[in-house]
Amino acid sequence: MVQTFGKFIEIQPKQGEYLTIGFSPSCRPLKERWQNNGLSADFIAEYFRVFFIGKLADIDEEKIALSNIKDTVKYVANELLENAMKFQNESLPFTAKIGLSLYDDKLVFCVTNCIDEQQVEPFQVFINFLLTGDPQELYFKTMRSNALGDDDNRSGLGLLSMICDYSAKLSWKFETIQTPPVTVVTTMVLLEIY
């Protein structure tokens, strides 16, 4: 069974530049590799930065400023990796992956991981809330809640920051795979760049 939230687009066969990195739970538990998320995000940002050198004259201020592209890619990649590692069901032999595809007018991040069945419904409720609410209001409400130490709140601050600070378009795909029975979540972040 497949369920999508937001304007999820299936990435066509790889065209142009793309990079995919996988994280297998069999080598070392993913949650023990937390500090590696920043290193992976740095690598991805540096790898894609070279494709934007010389294009700074074409900046559209309503979209991502190319002068900030490295920091933007690093932030988004790091947030997505942290969420994937935090919620990954490590009891299953499923490799969490992050991919970044470069198109003429956009960057598309896709992070895929598997989650515990009991996480599916609360996550989908949060996604619906995120997609139908006012992002700025949700952002400030979440910051206030975090500042007050509301532990009952599944923060989502990183996702809200992507929307509010980077004009990102987020979407999700949930797939139920039968063998072994597992729910695979793909989080897609689309950033317009020129």
N, C-alpha and C positions, 0 to 999 in steps of 0.2 A: 504494500500500500504506500502511496506517495501523497504527501500533503505539502502545499506551499503556502507561504505567508509573504506578503509584499509582492513586488514585481520581480520574482525570481526568473532569471533567464538561464537557459541551458547554454553553457559555453560551447560554441561550435568547435569542431576539431581545431587543435592548436594552430594558430596562425601568428605570424610575427614573433615577438619576444614573449617568452613565458618562463617561469621558474616554479618548480614544485619541490617541496622538501617534506619527507615523511619522518615520523617519530614513532618507532615501534616500542610497545611496552615490554617486549621480551628481553631487551638488553638491560635496562635499568628502569625502575618505575618512573613514569612521567612526572609525577609530583616531586620526585627528588631532583629532577632536571630543571626546576623552576628558573634558576639563574641563567640557564641556556636560552630562555626565550628572548632575552635582550640581545644576546649574541646573534641569534638567528635573525631577529628583526634588523639588527645592524647590517648583517650580510645582505639581506634582501634589499634594504634601502640603498646600500652602496652599489650593489649590482645594477639596479635600475637607474640610479643617478646619472650614469654615463650616457644614457639615451636622451637626456634632457639638456645636456651641455650645448650651448649655442642657440637654444630656443627661447631664451629669456625675453627677447623682444616681442614675442607673441602672447604675452601674459594678458589674460582676461581676468580682471579683479573679481568678477562674480564667481569665478571657478578657482581651482587651486592655483596659487601662484607658483610657477615653476621654480622660483628661487627657494621655495620652502618644500619642494617635493621630497627631498631626502628625509627631512624631519617628519613630514606627513606619512610617508610610507613606513618609517620606523615606528611611529606611534600606532598606526592602525594595525600593522603586523604584530606588534607586541601585545596589544589588547586582545586581538583575536587568538593568538597563541596562548595567552594566559587563561582565557575562558575555555579554550579547547582542552588544555591540560587539567584545569581545575575540575571540569565536569566529565572527563573521559572515564568510561567504564574500563578499568584496567584488568578486570577479571576475564576479558575477552581478548583474543589475539587479533586486535584490529589496530591498524596503523593510522594514527592521526596525521593529517596532511594539511599543509598550507600551500596555496598556489597563488601566484600573481601573474596576470596577463596584461600586456601592454597593447593598447589599440591607439589609433590616431587621435581619438578624442576622449579616451577614458582609461583608467586603471581598474581592473576587476580583481579583487581578492576573493578567494574561496578557501574556507577552512572546513575540513570534514573531520568529525569525530563521532564516536558512539557513546550513547548515554544510557544510564539505568532507566528502566521502564517507568519507575516512579518519578523521574525527573521530567518526563515528556509533558504531562498536562500542566504542571505549574509553569514550565518554560513557555508553552504555547499561550497560556493566559497572559504572561508577561509580554510576549511578542504582540499579541492583539492590543494590549494596553499601550504599548510603545507605538504601534502603527496608527492607532486611532486618537491618541491624546495629543496635546500641544507639547512638542518636544522641549521648548524653552521652559515651560511650566514644570514639566516632569524633571528636567535637568536640575532646576533650583530646588524643587521639592526633595529630590534624591540627595542632593548635596546637604541640605538641611538635615534630612533623616540620618545620613552618615555621620554628620557632625555631632548629632545627639546620641550616637551609638546605638541606633535602632538595629539590633542584630536579627530581628525577624524579617528585615528587608533584604531581598536579593538585589543587591545594589544596581547593576546595569549602568553604572555611571560611565564606564568606558564606551558603551554603545551609544548612550545619549551624547557624549562628547563628540563622537564621530559625526553624528547628525548635526549637532548645534555648532561645533567649531570647524568642521571640515565639509559641511554640506553633503555628507555621504548619504547614499541611498542604500538601505539595508533590506535584505530579504533572506528567507530561510526555506530549506527543503528538508522534510522529515521522510525518511524511507524506512519501512520495516522489512528487514531481511530475514528469511526463514531459517537459514542454516549457517551458523547457529542463530537462534532468534535474537535479534538485536535491532535497536533503533539507531539509525545513522542520521546525523544532523549535518547539513551543509549550511554554513553562514556565508552569505555573499555581501560584499561591500563594494559599491560602485562609486568611483570618484571621477567626475568630469575634470579634464585637465586643460583643454584649450577652448 
